Amino acid sequence: MPAPPDRRYREIVPLARLVLDGRTALPTASVNAGASVLFAMTRIWEEYVGDRLRECFPDCAVSAQHPIELTDSGKPRTAKADFVIHQAGAPIAVFDAKYRPWPGEGPGTDEIYQLYTYARRLGIIRAGLMYPSPVERHASLTIDGVAIESYGVPVRQVNSGS
């Protein structure tokens, strides 16, 4: 009988958090080179962010890899937002999971353009960027009525006995 999903992944969560925190479980000296281990860490991070968003918006639907039409005319162009939050069937917020550490100086211009475009195309005024961070963080900016929030999502070591 296969183990329940939460038990099956219990051992991978500490490793994922170790990697996201910028540490390693493998030897780093050239004489002690360890075997390579490959995980789709961006996918693991997106799943983690999706779970956090579902906790933060318990009465809403969270749509992953939500298509967004970018053009009104000419060649059709579609992007995919990592997450769109829907309430009563209508979008209310868009979030993008960034797989790199909290940006000390704030999000890059390209990230701001991306989230602003997504929000405008969806007709909403709330957008967010989610970064791994050792502690909870928050920053915000507003562009033409669109609030773009940056969140540092805590990624902590998990005890193997929990």
Secondary structure, DSSP 8 states (H G I E B T S, - for coil): ----HHHHTTTHHHHHHHHHTT--SS--SGGG--------HHHHHHHHHHHHHHHH-TTSEEEEEEEEE--SSSS--EEEEEEEEEETTEEEEEEEE--S---TT---HHHHHHHHHHHHHHT-SEEEEEEEESS-EEEEEEETTEEEEEEEEE-----TT-
